[in-house]
């Protein structure tokens, strides 16, 4: 796992659409990327050429998962970077024609359907008069058609959950992972490659006490437990009761026993649990999520970038207080602006007394600005064939 690697993406094709963003957000991103911004915005409109899935090695192996996906007719392979990952190939985009009745879905649901996911009822904003069995096409609020399928829902009698449309055609071809036996039996988890790299950078040892300050939906804390062989002790904190319930369900599905969950605002964990001391602390706080791919458009405002950065610093402040001397703090985001990434690292160095440490595995590029920030790891969508991501590893001296 110590080998340094780089994943180079192809230059965005001139025919690739440019992500729709507001002028204010474009200004924020231009401060980070300068003349590279056009390539970044084009890359964000398409998924990486390899869609990563984490294999729960407590239950099975990547080889077995790849074989089962292959038997289902899914184009997939083993990851060349992480032994617990398999990759699925979404292929080239295809135009989806308007067929049947219209169903307008929210942006998040549209981006999932675009990859081949089924549509769930909470994602529906409005529709024409639809009955179960009708052919429908699904579009986002701006009119981008993302898929077609067969309706399971009735517009005359809506529910609040469940599958609304069985997707038959989509812009990209990925299998419905969450409907597979592998997912239901807890053998796999949807998780991007940079997110998996984050837990590997944390490098948890079997005897470590680990704290995950912003744990839901539980992808990273369950990965940490997997790396530890489910023999460590992980405290997973989440403020939202709804997200906490879902995380507990994921922990049960994956068969993890070493995670202790609690509903808390992690900005005050040091006050709520004054005796808590951790060998390793994971800080994966709320962010603007501008690195998520593919995107149809982006509506975030510059003020959201500023407020997220201020919020993120509060979690790092607590992490610096509860980590043991010589312990590790890992900070990660799935966003792109330097204000939420390198600037927050600078705060941790200057105000919290933390020191940056080198990372392994090193898959992305160095932090913007060089110098002391070079030890951070940045996944930029115009150069790395992954979602946009940022990881910083600190040690408390």
Buried (B, 14 or more C-beta within 10 A) or exposed (E): EEEEEEBEBEEBEEEBBBBBBBEEBBEBBBEBBEEBBEBBBBBBBBBBBBBBBBBBBBBBBBEBBBEBBEEEEBBBBBBEBBEBBBBBBBEEBEEBEEEBBBBBBBBEBBBBBBBBBBBBBBBBBEBEEBEEEBBBBBBBBEEBBBBBBBBBBBBEEEEEEEBBBBBEBBBBBBBBBBEBEBBEBBBBBBBBBBBBBBBBBBBBEEEBBBBBBBBBBBBBBBBBBBBBEBEBBBBBBBBEEEBBEBBBEBBEBBBBEBBEBBEBBBBEBBEEBEEEBBBBBBBBBBBBBBBBBBBBBBEBEBEBBBEBBEBBBBBBBBBBBBBBEEBBBBBBBBBBBBBBBBBBBBBBBEEBEBBBBEBBBBBBBBBBBEEBBBBBBBBBBBBBBBBBBBBBBBBBE
